[in-house]
Amino acid sequence: MPGMSISSDQPTPSKVAVLFVCMGNICRSPTAEAVFRQKVQRAGLDDVIEVDSAGTHAYHVGDPPDPRSVRHAAARGYDMTGLTGRQLSTYDAERFDYVIAMDRGNYNRIVHEFGGVAAGQRAEVRMFLEFAPDVAEVEVPDPYLGGSAGFEHVLDLIEEASEGLLAEIRERVGR
């Protein structure tokens, strides 16, 4: 199954696996994947943290991220090369420790898709901006229909929340 990760390997049980989710998997979630992956690598934690992204809808399965997301991310040094869209699967509830929603609508859809908390489910579904306590917003807005300022704002929010998520995982793994 094509995924937003450069490696098609499934997360391994010994790693903390993080999945970012938005609606189409071409703007917010692949941006979060690229930003968080770089932060994980710079922290020297890529041996214990795996990162992927998905969309709740199948609009862009197999497509690369939106060129505007790629351009704005690249301007800040984030590489989205090789990422392709995929749709969220019920199997993701078993494969990932964190399933991170960009907004309330996608959060609700993820919880519905996963059928609530079920036996064998490993995923903890969270809103991404929970990890950015100093940010007033509760949702990462979809920049798809907007201009450059929207993509920059999304990057600001993602960078902030990524720091908080990384801190929580560092505490969890003792590093």
N, C-alpha and C positions, 0 to 999 in steps of 0.2 A: 504494500500500500504506500503510495507516495506520501511523504510527510514534509513538514516544514524544516526538519532537521537535515543537516548535511549528511549525516550517517543514517542509514535506514535501519540500523540496529534497534531492537526494542530496549527500553531501559532495563538495566540489570538490577536485581533485588538489593544488591549491596550499595547502590547509589540512591541519592535523593533525586527523584524524577519530578520535573516541573513542566506543566503544560499551560501555555497561555492561550486564551480563547476569546475571539471576537465573533462577529457575524460571518464575514466572508473570508477571513484569513488572508487578506491582502494588504491591510493597513496597520491596524493596532497590534494584533497578535504577532505577526512576523517582526514588527519593529521591536516589540518587547522581547521576542526570542533573541534577536541580534544584540540588543543592548545588554540583556541579562547574560547571554553567553560570554560576551566580552568581559563583563564584570567578574564572572566566575573564573575565566581564564586568568585575568590579571590578579585575582586573589589566590591563584594556584590551587583552585578547588575543582578543576575539570575532571579530576580522578574520582570525585565523590558526588558531583552534581551533573545531571543530564537535563537538557532543555529541548523543548519542542513547542509547536503551536498548531492550532486547528481552528476551524470555523464551525459555528453551529448550523450553518446552511451550506449547501453544496454548490453555491453559485460559481466558485472559482477553483474547484478541485483541479489540481495539476497546473494551475497558472502561477506565474511568478508574482511577487509582491507588486503593488501599485508603483509605477515609476516615480511618483512624487514621494512616496515613503522611502524608496531606495535612495533618491537624490538627497533628501533632507537627512536621512541617517548617515549617508556617506560623508556629508559635509561635517558631521560630528565624529567621524572616524569609525562608524559601525558598518560592517560588511554583511549585506543580505544576499550575496552571491550564492546561487544554488538552492535557495529556498523555494519550495512550491507548495501551493495550497492543498489542504486536505480537510475532510469533514470530521468532526468529533464523532467518536464511536463509543458504544457502551463498554467496550473493552478498555477504554481509557480510564475507567473507574478502577480497574484492577491494576493497570500499568503505572499510574502516576500517583505520587504522594500529594502533590499540590496541583489542583486544577484552578487556574486563576482567571476569573472573568473580568472583562474590561468594563462591563456595565450591568445594571440590574436585570435588564431584559435577557441578556445572554446568561447571567447567573441562574435565573429562573428556568431557562431552557435546559441548561446543564443539569440542574437538580432533577428536572422532569425526565430528561433522557436517562439519567443514572437510576431513576426509580427511588430516589431518596437514599438512605443509608441501607445497604444490603450486605448480607454475609459475603465475605471475600473482597469487599470493596476496600481499596487502600486509599482512594482519593479523598482529600480534604478540599472541598470547593470553597473558594474565598474570593472576595472582591479585591482587585489589585491595589486600589488606593487605600485599603486597610493598612498597607505597609508603609504609607506615607502620612503619618499622623499630623504633620504640620501643613498639609495641603487641605484647603477648604472643600474642594470637590470630593464627591464620593464615586464618580464615574469618570472613566477616560472617554472623552467624547469622540465620536466617529468623525474623522476629518474628510471623509470621502467626497462630500459635496461642497466642501469649502475650499479656501485658498491656502497659501503658504503659511499664514499665521496659525492655522489650525494644526498643520503638521508639526510646526515648531512647538506649539503648546503640548501636543501629544508626547513629543520627545521629552519635554521638560517633566511632565508627569511620570512618564515611564522611567526616566533616570532616577527620579526621587524615590518612587516605589521600589525600584530594583535594589536600591541601597538597603531599604528596610527588609525586603525579602531575603537578601543575601545575609544580613545580620541575623535574622531568625534561623536560617539554615546553618550558619556557622555555629550558633549556639547549640543547635540540635546535634550536629556532628562533632562538636567539641574542637573546632578549628577556627 
